[in-house]
Amino acid sequence: MRIDVITIFPRMFEPVLNESIIKRAQNKGKVIIYVHNLRDYSCDRHRKVDDRPFGGGSGMVIKPEPVFGAVESIKSKIKGIKSKVILLCPQGKRLDQKVAKRLVKNKHLIFICGHYEGVDERVRDGLVDEEISIGDYVLTGGELPAMVLIDCLTRLIPGVLGDKNSLNFESFEGNLLEYPQYTRPANFKGKKVPRILLSGNHKKIQAWRKHQAIKRTKKKRPDLLVRKARSNKNG
């Protein structure tokens, strides 16, 4: 998979892309990530990429010319691969595991990081294939959502995680939260690991974990169980 990110703050991405699983995935060649400075595509001698909105109002809006220039330049270097352009913004579809699994099937993604009061509407109309939001709250820009999406997608790429089965037991798989996890010591300050986990009976352990996942989901995120029931009914 190749991911291109268009932003006015490219240095924000350096610490995230050069650590942990994302770094290892790049080293393995599982994902290639390029971060582009939107200002490099500005037609203004001062590298300006924003302007005041027509009709008045507060704040600034990202101009269409540099965004179109950046996307068109990136696409011109990609041969034989369909590119999907995603705008990170509050108006987008909320990111969840189902959305991530769909997006990771693409070989090339281009992320546009919105900023200020947003982007010129002609960017949405002429370039963007999909809008993604990471939640119903307002952030300064699309950079942090882009990082979240990159992390979410990278770990879904086959061969990135060491244990191929680990993805099957994480939170939100099957609309359930993950079951409780324990490690050594078996007794910490008088609090003991559940005996079933020490039994060696894998069938019973799996049953216990499923029960705990349902119990935890019912307590913390009952909405997920409603979604699961609807999904089973429609299926």
Sequence and secondary structure as in RCSB ss.txt:
>XXXX:A:sequence
MRIDVITIFPRMFEPVLNESIIKRAQNKGKVIIYVHNLRDYSCDRHRKVDDRPFGGGSGMVIKPEPVFGAVESIK
SKIKGIKSKVILLCPQGKRLDQKVAKRLVKNKHLIFICGHYEGVDERVRDGLVDEEISIGDYVLTGGELPAMVLI
DCLTRLIPGVLGDKNSLNFESFEGNLLEYPQYTRPANFKGKKVPRILLSGNHKKIQAWRKHQAIKRTKKKRPDLL
VRKARSNKNG
>XXXX:A:secstr
 EEEEEES GGGGHHHHTSHHHHHHHHTTS EEEEEEGGGG SSTT   EE  TT  SS EE HHHHHHHHHHHH
HT  S  EEEEEEEEEEEE  HHHHHHHTT SEEEEEE BTT B HHHHHHT SEEEESSSS  SBSHHHHHHHH
HHHHTTSTTSSS TTGGGGSTTBTTB       S SEETTEE  GGGGS  HHHHHHHHHHHHHHHHHHH HHHH
HHHHHHHHH 
